């Protein structure tokens, strides 16, 4: 089966046993853009329907369904799906509110009332555009901000900011994934989640000075481990699982 850039890179040849093959001669007669063709058997795996903006397949393997969806977004929604290439490893949702950058190790969710940054936060964009939030000084972990009064975060007077860095349960167990032992940079996995108590001293030896600007307010937190800050007008409540954490609100 020969491919010309859709589903597989141009020039890729795959030996396939399709459950349902499409007649190549009919597709050619109709002037279809074929996806995966076997010239000897006169069959094809699918075709591109540009008029109706869809990909049609007779058969798809389990590991091809996601790739087929990526290809459809890349072909027909390139303006909303900024990049879907397997090489760049960047995926953007149709609304632009979810961005997953596997190269940088960052997942970003951004709406007017909710923001989440996960992974290597030093690689995340400083400004989360939809919410008007600016984040600086973060290293790694998960940062979440949520409006609690229904207003956009930039206008909200009642909102919650929560962050977790490298905290873990004391009895949690983490090890190399046996499937990737041959790769020095292979994946790790949590083999036992544990029940606590929570600790972070072994992984975070210094505090993180994080600045989060929301509208006219800026929150500066000096902490390690996990913390959350609830702001209700002029009232604040601050929680941290590590001693010595501090916060400051600049208006």
Number of C-alpha atoms within 10 A of each C-alpha: 19 21 20 16 13 21 19 18 11 11 11 13 15 13 8 12 10 14 10 14 18 20 17 22 13 12 16 11 8 9 9 15 16 24 21 25 23 19 12 7 11 13 21 26 26 25 21 18 13 12 6 8 13 16 20 16 18 14 17 15 10 8 8 13 13 12 17 18 15 19 21 20 22 18 18 15 14 14 12 14 21 17 20 21 13 11 8 11 14 20 20 18 16 15 10 16 16 16 21 17 18 14 11 15 17 22 20 21 18 21 19 20 21 19 23 19 24 20 20 16 23 17 15 22 14 15 14 20 13 18 20 19 20 16 21 17 15 22 16 21 19 21 23 17 24 22 21 18 14 14 15 21 26 18 19 19 20 19 23 20 20 18 22 20 22 16 19 22 15 14 14 15 13 12 11 14 13 11 10 12 12 8 8 7 9 12 13 14 11 12 12 12 13 14 11 11 11 17 18 19 14 9 13 15 10 11 15 18 16 16 19 22 19 21 17 9 14 17 17 18 22 16 23 26 26 23 21 19 19 18 19 15 10 7 9 12 10 16 13 18 18 17 9 10 18 15 14 11 14 9 10
